[in-house]
Amino acid sequence: MKLLTYKTNDTEPRLGFLHNNQVIDMEDFGEISNFPLPTSMLELIDMGFELVEELNDMIAETDAELFDEIAYEMDEVTFLAPIPKPRKNIIGIGLNYTEHVAESARTLDTTGKLPQKPIIFSKPPTTVTATNTEIIKNTKLTEQLDWEVELAVVIGKKGKYVPKADAMDYVFGYTVINDISARDCRREGQWIVSKGQDTFAPMGPILVTKDEIENPHNLNLSLKVNGVEKQNSNTKFLLFNINDLIEDLSIVFTLEPGDIIATGTPAGVGAGRNPQEWLYDGNVVEATVEGIGTIVNTVKEI
């Protein structure tokens, strides 16, 4: 399923799904199907992936005329982040593409050695923002605002000490995250100030359930600034793939439904360029992952 959190001029945030290029409200679909359904993404995830399988069957069995009664056109809704308020910090993975390791060593305070285990950091829930919103550049904190397109994994069930071979059983779906980073805000090697400022995790535009992505380890991902391509790679080049990450993270702490893992960014970030490039007021950033979509954000300096 292609799931979204959205609102209209007349509603609070709602859960919906895409069907025939229209937005279908999840709760309304439940009413016409005589099957009570949740109103938020986290509630849906909590109900388990089995519900997604049931929903797919229900959609296939529903007459097209019934969808017309509860459908919105795409331009009638505002897309919010799929999970607008995560329960916990987003789990970030640093230096997870080989070429990004090399470019970071040239310009940042990293060694250039390939990590032997995933490098883990986090981004607070307040970093989350949606497509078609502003990325806030606080000029009192940073002059070196940078971009990082990433595939994000959304966890679907509780897991501790998850074997690598079973890791995909714990995935609910995927979305896109732009891991915005203030390169001049590292503090003695700690990344939270660099990564954790408000609006530093644009997310969306939708959440695609795992059954729709045949192989998450073969997805193109790219990023443009003002229409100029800056990053272009594929998730097959992940140093630690999704199975590796889930196994490692679940040893460190318990993974829970709704947890979000940003899997890392490929080469092409601004800090790795010669000369270095940064984001400025009015810049438009487009981050794309194959099979999911594109999030578009504009930089706003304050």
C-alpha positions in Angstrom: 0.0 0.0 0.0 1.0 3.6 -0.5 0.0 5.3 2.7 0.0 8.9 3.6 -0.9 11.3 6.4 -2.7 14.3 5.0 -5.1 17.2 5.8 -7.6 19.3 4.0 -8.8 22.8 4.7 -11.6 21.2 6.7 -9.8 18.5 8.6 -7.1 17.7 11.1 -4.4 15.3 10.0 -5.9 12.0 8.7 -4.6 8.7 7.5 -5.1 7.8 3.9 -3.9 5.7 1.0 -3.4 6.2 -2.7 -5.7 4.4 -5.1 -6.1 5.1 -8.8 -4.2 8.4 -8.4 -6.6 9.6 -5.7 -6.4 9.9 -1.9 -8.8 7.6 0.0 -9.4 8.4 3.7 -8.7 5.3 5.7 -11.4 5.8 8.3 -14.0 6.5 5.6 -12.9 3.3 3.8 -13.5 1.4 7.0 -17.0 2.8 7.3 -18.0 1.8 3.8 -16.4 -1.6 4.4 -18.0 -2.2 7.8 -14.5 -2.7 9.2 -13.3 -0.1 11.8 -9.9 1.3 10.7 -7.3 3.5 12.4 -7.0 7.3 11.9 -3.2 7.6 12.2 -0.1 6.0 10.8 1.2 4.9 14.2 -2.2 3.3 15.0 -2.1 1.3 11.8 1.5 0.2 12.3 0.5 -0.9 15.9 -2.2 -3.2 14.4 0.4 -5.2 12.6 1.4 -5.9 9.0 -1.3 -8.5 8.7 -3.8 -5.7 8.5 -2.1 -4.4 5.4 -2.7 -7.8 3.7 -6.4 -7.6 4.7 -6.7 -4.1 3.4 -5.2 -5.1 0.0 -7.9 -7.7 -0.3 -10.6 -5.4 0.8 -9.6 -2.7 -1.7 -9.6 -5.3 -4.5 -13.1 -6.4 -3.6 -14.6 -2.8 -3.3 -16.6 -1.4 -6.2 -15.0 1.7 -7.9 -18.2 3.7 -7.3 -17.8 3.4 -3.6 -14.3 4.9 -3.8 -15.6 7.9 -5.6 -17.7 8.8 -2.6 -14.7 9.0 -0.3 -11.9 10.1 -2.7 -9.9 13.3 -2.8 -7.9 14.5 -5.8 -4.2 14.9 -5.1 -4.4 18.7 -5.4 -7.2 18.8 -2.8 -5.0 17.6 0.1 -1.8 18.7 1.9 0.7 15.9 2.3 2.1 15.8 5.8 5.1 13.7 6.9 3.9 10.0 7.0 4.7 9.9 10.7 4.4 13.6 11.7 5.3 13.0 15.3 7.5 10.0 15.8 7.3 8.5 19.3 11.1 8.4 19.6 14.2 9.9 17.9 14.8 8.9 14.4 17.8 6.5 14.3 20.4 7.8 11.9 23.3 5.8 10.3 26.5 7.7 9.5 29.0 6.9 6.8 27.1 4.0 5.3 28.2 4.3 1.6 31.8 3.7 0.8 32.2 6.8 -1.4 30.6 9.0 1.2 33.2 7.7 3.7 35.9 8.9 1.4 34.5 12.3 0.7 33.8 12.9 4.4 37.4 12.1 5.3 38.6 14.8 2.8 36.6 17.6 4.4 35.2 16.5 7.8 36.7 15.1 11.0 36.4 11.5 10.0 39.2 9.0 9.5 38.4 7.6 6.1 38.5 4.0 7.4 35.4 1.9 6.6 33.3 1.5 9.8 33.5 -2.0 11.2 30.1 -1.6 12.8 27.2 0.9 12.0 27.8 4.4 13.2 24.6 5.4 15.1 23.2 8.9 15.9 19.7 10.3 16.4 17.5 13.1 15.3 14.7 14.3 17.7 11.0 14.0 16.6 11.0 17.9 16.2 13.3 17.5 13.2 10.4 16.0 11.1 8.8 18.2 8.5 6.8 17.3 5.4 7.3 17.8 1.7 6.6 21.3 0.4 7.6 22.9 3.7 10.6 25.0 4.7 14.0 23.8 6.0 15.0 26.4 8.6 18.6 27.6 8.5 19.3 29.4 11.7 22.2 31.7 10.8 23.0 32.1 14.5 24.0 28.4 14.5 25.2 27.5 11.0 26.6 28.8 7.8 27.2 25.3 6.4 23.8 23.7 5.8 24.0 20.5 3.8 21.8 17.8 2.2 21.7 14.0 2.5 19.1 11.9 0.6 18.3 8.6 2.4 16.1 5.6 2.3 14.2 5.3 5.6 13.0 2.1 7.1 9.9 2.0 9.3 9.8 -0.8 11.9 6.5 -2.8 12.2 6.9 -4.9 15.3 8.9 -5.1 18.5 12.3 -6.8 18.2 15.3 -7.5 20.4 18.3 -9.6 19.3 16.8 -10.0 15.8 18.9 -12.4 13.6 19.9 -10.9 10.3 18.1 -13.6 8.4 14.8 -12.6 10.1 15.2 -8.8 9.9 12.8 -8.1 7.0 10.0 -9.7 9.2 10.3 -6.6 11.4 10.0 -4.0 8.5 6.6 -2.3 8.0 7.6 -0.1 5.1 9.8 2.6 3.6 9.9 6.4 3.1 12.3 9.1 2.1 14.3 11.3 4.5 16.6 14.2 3.7 19.1 14.2 6.6 19.8 17.9 6.7 23.1 18.6 8.5 24.8 21.7 9.8 28.4 20.8 9.2 29.8 23.5 11.5 27.8 22.4 14.5 29.6 19.3 15.5 30.8 19.4 19.1 33.8 17.3 19.9 32.7 14.6 17.4 29.1 14.5 18.6 26.5 15.0 15.9 23.2 15.8 17.7 23.5 19.6 17.2 24.5 19.2 13.6 21.7 16.7 12.8 19.0 17.6 15.3 17.8 21.1 14.6 14.1 21.7 13.9 13.1 20.8 10.3 16.3 18.8 9.7 14.4 15.7 8.7 12.1 16.3 5.8 10.1 13.1 5.3 7.7 11.6 2.8 5.8 12.1 0.6 4.3 8.7 1.5 5.1 5.5 3.3 5.2 2.5 1.0 4.6 -0.9 2.7 7.2 -3.5 2.3 5.1 -5.7 0.0 5.3 -3.0 -2.7 9.1 -2.8 -2.7 10.5 -6.0 -4.3 14.1 -5.3 -3.3 15.0 -2.4 -1.0 18.6 -3.1 -1.7 18.3 -2.1 -5.3 16.6 1.3 -5.3 18.0 4.4 -7.0 18.2 7.5 -4.9 19.1 11.0 -5.9 19.0 14.7 -4.9 18.8 18.0 -6.7 19.4 21.6 -5.5 17.7 24.2 -7.7 17.2 21.6 -10.3 20.9 20.6 -10.5 21.6 16.9 -9.6 24.0 16.6 -6.6 23.6 12.9 -5.6 22.8 9.8 -7.6 23.4 6.3 -6.3 21.6 3.1 -5.4 20.9 1.3 -2.1 22.9 -1.7 -3.4 26.0 0.2 -2.3 25.0 0.4 1.3 28.0 -0.7 3.5 25.6 -2.1 6.1 22.3 -3.2 4.5 18.9 -3.1 6.2 19.3 -6.7 7.6 22.7 -5.7 9.1 21.3 -2.5 10.6 18.3 -4.2 12.2 20.4 -7.0 13.7 22.9 -4.5 15.1 20.4 -1.9 16.4 18.3 -4.6 18.1 21.3 -5.7 20.0 21.9 -2.2 21.3 18.2 -1.4 22.1 14.8 -2.7 21.5 13.2 -1.8 18.2 9.5 -0.9 18.4 6.6 -0.3 16.0 6.9 3.1 14.4 10.7 3.4 14.9 12.4 5.0 11.9 15.9 4.1 10.6 17.5 6.6 8.2 19.9 4.2 6.4 22.6 6.7 5.4 23.5 8.8 2.4 25.7 8.3 -0.7 28.4 10.6 -2.0 27.6 14.0 -3.4 26.9 16.0 -0.2 27.9 19.7 -0.2 30.7 19.2 2.3 32.4 16.7 0.0 32.6 19.0 -3.0 35.5 21.1 -4.2 34.8 23.8 -3.6 32.3 23.0 -0.9 28.7 23.9 -1.5 26.0 24.9 1.1 22.3 25.6 1.2 21.1 29.2 1.2 17.9 31.1 1.6 15.4 30.2 -1.2 17.3 27.1 -2.4 14.9 24.3 -3.5 15.9 20.8 -2.5 14.4 17.6 -4.1 15.2 14.2 -2.6 14.0 11.1 -4.4 14.0 7.4 -3.8 12.8 5.0 -6.5 9.4 3.5 -5.8 8.5 6.0 -3.1 8.7 9.5 -4.5 10.2 12.9 -4.1 10.1 15.4 -1.2 10.6 19.0 -2.1 11.7 21.7 0.4 12.8 25.3 0.4 15.5 26.7 2.6 14.4 29.6 4.8 17.1 31.6 6.7 16.3 33.2 10.0 
